[in-house]
Amino acid sequence: MSIQWYPGHMTKARRLIAESMPKQDVVIEVLDARMPQASENPVVAELRGQKPCIKVLNKADLADPVITAAWLRYFEASKVGGRVVAIALSSRNPNEARAKIPELCKKLAAHRGGPGKTVRLMIVGIPNVGKSTLINTLMERKVAKTGDEPAVTKAQQLAILKNGMALSDNPGIMWPKIDDEASSYRLALGGAIPDTAMDYEAVALVGAKYFLERYPALVMARYKLKELPASADVLLAEIGKRRGCLRAGGTVDLHKAADVLLHEFRQGALGRISLEAPPRERQPDPSPAPASESSFETPEDA
């Protein structure tokens, strides 16, 4: 069963985006570089129509660089739904965002380059992909509230960049129903869905199985394992033992072990991991196979 999360304020946020979209020149859609397809909101594509779009694969420093390069090739080759440009960014390199995004916007909105014509930008995306951090980077000061949990931004905000471009920030929005079960688990793993809206241990077990299959060396190095655990359950138990996640009597608290695994993945402590690769993209060795294959199993698949 897919994990679902669509709080009431997102209906209002969608309406505000729909009302503002006709006035915009360029849409900046922020995606999670670890799962660009899962974090690509179909509502944004519907509302954007043929408007030029920059797809920002954010948090690229947390993703597998080989797979991120494959995603950039994929977006470059597809370019469906109007003019689309894809770039990979990391909050650790703010100068790259300040240099690339305004220049791309100028090219995509060349018709607004005359005197007195302000280039109008809209930044959108699902929760917790780094939209507000990107705005603060472009503004070179803190104007948008940030946090490491979903739905920090609650209302539409307007910021004027130093170059005169007008940038509209919006709350992160999901879509009413996530049909693809594997995508819903990727979103939960990456932190786009709040922990209170999911079965913590079930999500951690899905992640543990995937990490064991696709990134075994990273798992062994992080948790100082001498041999690879035989299953996701065994890995969680090992993490619990090594991190002191124990109940009275010495039994492992699997919820706490799940918390360790999920947060260390989200923070990049486990290593640079991607949860999916582009469709039809073959991965050169020793990179992982695409997560869209059967390796990424949800609880009902296993």
Order of alpha helices (4+ residues) and beta strands (2+ residues): alpha-beta-alpha-beta-alpha-beta-alpha-beta-alpha-beta-beta-alpha-alpha-alpha-alpha-alpha
